[in-house]
């Protein structure tokens, strides 16, 4: 490899975005959805979810290695990303990826699941405290607020899903309480920003799908904590489904958005909606939700395929890991 080519590769490492961990979230959520669908709906998917989980694990390890190399070689770039009003909120995507892997391995290998959970949970709490401190002490323009700010919160709501198996339920209730309250607070702020201020920039438009995740994951998490099903469960589930329906009415607007890595924001929330619907069918036995879960799984599969294809094409064309203007 020539010196010029080597420098070009190092330059791409320099601009490796933390947002790429959103791909791990999306693919891992899809893998869990496949596994839950196969187990609960009793459809033979030939273990596709498990194989995908293994593949996502390799992707996560690969991205981790490259991002550590970036931190070693270009620490200032990492610091700049953490100070960025949008990208800062994607650092917890790393620990969320660990939590999702923990959930995925729960029925495969509880020891691996426990290790992932115990590593991810305290780090996520640290990142959350750090980010909230920045929120409180830095002056932000209302136009900087967008649904990506939900990402640190979503992680706390994920903690109980495997946390109730690995640790005291009090720890899981602690994290669930943080997530639910901050979801309500941030949801109010984001809605205010969207209605009374300038529209969200085209690049960040896909992050609107993140609005689905807190209620959808909240439903799954709350069910794991209580071990039952009540009216609050219904509120969480149906609000997540309503949010999805609301966003689907905006399909024409989303179709106009050029490809960005932010397209991965479509994927995890759709997986979360699928998982919550499969669980809702399991808890109620209402046949409608069986067919709805199949429809959502198909939609998630389609979106994952499109986003993955566009990402690979962008990587081949060297449109990823470049300096943003």
C-alpha positions in Angstrom: 0.0 0.0 0.0 1.4 3.4 -1.0 1.9 6.2 1.5 -0.9 8.1 -0.1 -3.3 5.2 0.3 -2.2 4.7 3.9 -2.8 8.4 4.8 -6.3 8.1 3.1 -7.2 5.1 5.3 -6.0 6.9 8.4 -8.0 9.9 7.4 -11.1 7.7 7.2 -10.3 6.3 10.7 -10.1 9.9 12.0 -13.7 10.6 10.8 -15.2 7.3 11.9 -18.5 8.5 13.5 -19.8 7.2 16.8 -23.2 7.2 15.1 -22.2 3.9 13.4 -23.1 2.1 16.6 -26.7 2.9 15.6 -26.3 0.1 13.1 -25.5 -2.4 15.9 -28.6 -1.2 17.7 -30.8 -1.7 14.6 -29.4 -5.1 13.6 -29.4 -6.4 17.2 -33.0 -5.2 17.7 -34.0 -7.1 14.5 -32.2 -10.2 15.7 -34.1 -10.2 19.0 -37.4 -9.5 17.1 -36.7 -12.6 14.9 -35.9 -14.8 17.9 -39.0 -13.6 19.9 -41.2 -14.0 16.8 -39.9 -17.6 16.2 -40.4 -18.6 19.9 -43.8 -17.0 20.6 -45.5 -17.1 17.2 -44.0 -20.6 16.7 -42.9 -20.1 13.1 -39.7 -21.8 11.9 -37.3 -19.2 10.8 -34.4 -21.7 10.9 -32.6 -19.9 13.7 -32.1 -16.7 11.6 -32.3 -14.5 14.7 -29.5 -16.4 16.5 -27.2 -16.4 13.5 -27.8 -12.7 13.0 -27.0 -12.1 16.7 -23.7 -13.8 16.2 -23.0 -11.6 13.1 -24.0 -8.4 15.0 -21.6 -9.4 17.8 -18.7 -9.5 15.3 -19.8 -6.2 13.9 -19.9 -4.7 17.4 -16.4 -6.0 18.2 -15.1 -4.7 14.9 -16.5 -1.2 15.4 -15.2 -1.2 18.9 -11.7 -2.0 17.8 -11.7 0.7 15.1 -13.2 3.3 17.5 -10.6 2.5 20.1 -7.9 3.0 17.5 -9.4 6.3 16.6 -9.3 7.3 20.3 -5.7 6.3 20.5 -4.6 8.1 17.3 -7.1 11.0 17.2 -8.2 11.7 20.8 -9.1 15.3 20.0 -11.6 14.1 17.4 -13.3 11.9 19.9 -13.5 14.8 22.4 -15.0 17.0 19.6 -17.6 14.4 18.9 -18.6 14.2 22.6 -18.9 18.0 22.7 -21.2 18.0 19.6 -24.8 18.7 20.5 -26.1 15.8 18.4 -23.3 13.2 18.3 -22.8 13.5 22.1 -26.1 11.6 22.5 -24.9 8.7 20.4 -22.1 7.7 22.8 -24.6 5.8 24.9 -25.5 3.9 21.7 -22.3 1.9 22.6 -23.7 0.8 26.0 -27.2 0.3 24.5 -25.6 -2.1 22.0 -24.1 -4.0 24.9 -27.5 -4.1 26.7 -29.2 -5.3 23.5 -26.6 -8.1 23.1 -27.2 -9.0 26.7 -30.9 -9.3 26.0 -30.2 -11.3 22.8 -27.9 -13.8 24.7 -30.3 -14.2 27.6 -31.9 -17.4 26.3 -28.6 -18.6 24.6 -26.0 -18.2 27.3 -26.9 -16.5 30.6 -23.3 -16.1 31.7 -22.4 -14.1 28.6 -25.7 -12.1 29.0 -24.8 -11.3 32.6 -21.2 -10.2 31.8 -22.5 -7.8 29.0 -25.2 -6.4 31.4 -22.7 -5.8 34.3 -20.3 -4.1 31.9 -22.9 -2.0 30.1 -25.1 -0.8 33.1 -22.6 1.2 35.1 -21.0 2.7 32.0 -24.4 3.7 30.7 -25.2 5.4 34.0 -21.9 7.3 33.9 -22.5 8.5 30.3 -26.1 9.5 31.2 -24.9 11.5 34.2 -22.2 13.2 32.1 -24.6 14.0 29.3 -27.3 15.4 31.6 -24.6 17.5 33.3 -23.8 19.0 29.8 -27.5 19.6 29.2 -27.8 21.5 32.5 -24.6 23.6 32.3 -24.3 24.4 28.6 -26.5 26.9 26.7 -28.4 25.2 23.9 -30.5 26.8 21.2 -33.9 25.2 21.0 -33.1 24.3 17.3 -30.4 21.9 18.6 -33.0 19.7 20.3 -34.0 16.6 18.3 -35.1 13.0 19.0 -31.5 11.8 19.2 -31.6 13.2 22.7 -33.7 10.3 23.7 -30.9 7.8 23.1 -29.3 8.0 26.6 -32.8 7.7 28.1 -33.7 4.6 26.0 -30.8 2.8 27.5 -32.1 3.1 31.0 -35.4 1.6 30.0 -33.6 -1.3 28.4 -31.7 -2.2 31.6 -34.5 -4.1 33.4 -35.3 -6.5 30.5 -32.3 -8.7 31.3 -31.5 -6.9 34.6 -34.4 -8.6 36.4 -32.6 -11.9 35.7 -29.1 -10.8 36.6 -29.5 -8.5 39.6 -31.8 -7.1 42.3 -35.1 -5.7 40.9 -34.4 -2.5 42.8 -31.6 -1.7 40.4 -33.9 -2.3 37.4 -36.7 -0.1 39.0 -34.1 2.6 39.5 -33.1 2.7 35.8 -36.7 2.3 34.6 -37.9 5.3 36.7 -35.1 7.5 35.2 -36.1 6.5 31.7 -39.8 6.9 32.0 -39.6 10.3 33.7 -37.0 11.7 31.3 -38.9 10.3 28.3 -41.9 12.4 29.3 -39.7 15.5 29.9 -37.8 15.2 26.6 -40.9 14.3 24.7 -42.5 17.5 25.8 -39.4 19.5 24.8 -39.1 17.9 21.4 -42.7 18.3 20.5 -42.5 22.0 21.5 -39.4 22.4 19.3 -41.1 20.7 16.3 -44.3 22.7 16.5 -43.2 26.1 17.5 -39.7 26.3 15.9 -37.9 25.5 12.6 -38.5 22.0 11.2 -35.9 19.4 11.9 -33.1 19.4 9.3 -33.4 16.8 6.5 -30.4 14.9 7.8 -31.9 14.4 11.2 -35.5 13.6 10.0 -35.0 9.8 10.4 -34.4 10.4 14.1 -38.1 11.0 14.5 -38.5 7.2 14.5 -36.6 7.2 17.9 -39.9 8.6 19.4 -41.3 5.0 19.0 -38.6 3.4 21.1 -39.3 4.7 24.7 -42.9 3.6 24.9 -42.3 0.3 23.0 -39.3 -0.7 25.0 -41.0 0.7 28.1 -43.8 -1.8 27.7 -41.4 -4.7 27.4 -39.4 -3.5 30.4 -42.4 -2.8 32.6 -43.8 -6.3 31.8 -40.4 -7.8 32.8 -40.4 -5.8 36.1 -44.0 -6.6 37.1 -44.2 -10.1 35.7 -47.8 -9.2 34.6 -50.0 -7.1 32.4 -52.1 -4.1 33.4 -53.6 -0.9 32.1 -50.3 1.0 32.3 -48.9 -1.7 30.0 -51.6 -1.0 27.5 -50.9 2.8 27.7 -47.2 2.2 26.9 -47.8 -0.2 24.1 -50.6 1.7 22.4 -48.8 5.0 22.5 -45.8 3.4 20.8 -48.1 2.0 18.1 -49.8 5.4 17.6 -46.4 7.0 17.3 -45.5 4.5 14.6 -48.8 5.2 12.7 -48.2 8.9 12.9 -44.7 8.5 11.4 -45.9 6.2 8.6 -48.3 9.0 7.5 -45.1 11.0 6.8 -43.6 8.4 4.4 -43.4 10.9 1.5 -41.2 13.2 3.6 -38.9 10.4 4.7 -38.5 9.2 1.1 -37.0 12.6 0.1 -34.2 12.4 2.6 -30.8 11.6 1.0 -28.8 8.8 2.5 -27.0 9.5 5.7 -25.9 7.2 8.5 -28.8 8.7 10.4 -31.0 6.3 8.3 -30.2 3.6 10.9 -32.5 5.5 13.2 -35.4 3.9 11.3 -34.3 0.4 12.3 -34.1 -0.1 16.0 -37.4 1.6 16.8 -39.2 -0.6 14.2 -37.6 -3.7 15.8 -38.7 -2.4 19.2 -42.3 -2.0 17.9 -42.2 -5.6 16.5 -40.9 -7.0 19.8 -43.5 -5.2 21.8 -46.3 -6.4 19.5 -45.1 -10.1 19.7 -45.1 -9.7 23.5 -48.6 -8.1 23.4 -49.9 -11.1 21.5 -48.3 -13.5 24.0 -50.0 -11.6 26.9 -53.4 -11.1 25.4 -53.8 -14.0 23.0 -55.7 -11.6 20.6 -55.1 -13.0 17.1 -55.0 -9.5 15.5 -51.6 -8.8 17.2 -50.2 -12.1 15.8 -50.8 -10.8 12.3 -49.7 -7.3 13.2 -46.4 -8.6 14.6 -45.8 -10.5 11.3 -46.5 -7.3 9.3 -44.1 -5.3 11.5 -41.4 -7.9 11.3 -41.7 -7.9 7.5 -41.6 -4.1 7.5 -38.5 -4.1 9.7 -36.8 -6.7 7.5 -37.5 -4.5 4.4 -36.2 -1.3 6.1 -33.1 -3.1 7.4 -32.3 -4.5 4.0 -32.6 -1.1 2.3 -30.5 0.7 4.9 -27.9 -2.0 5.0 -27.6 -1.9 1.2 -27.3 1.9 1.1 -24.7 1.8 3.9 -22.6 -0.8 2.1 -22.8 1.1 -1.2 -21.8 4.3 0.6 -18.8 2.6 2.1 -17.7 1.2 -1.3 -18.0 4.7 -2.7 -16.1 6.1 0.3 -19.0 8.3 1.4 -18.7 7.2 5.0 -16.0 8.2 7.5 -15.4 11.5 5.7 -15.1 15.0 7.1 -18.5 16.7 7.3 -18.8 20.2 5.8 
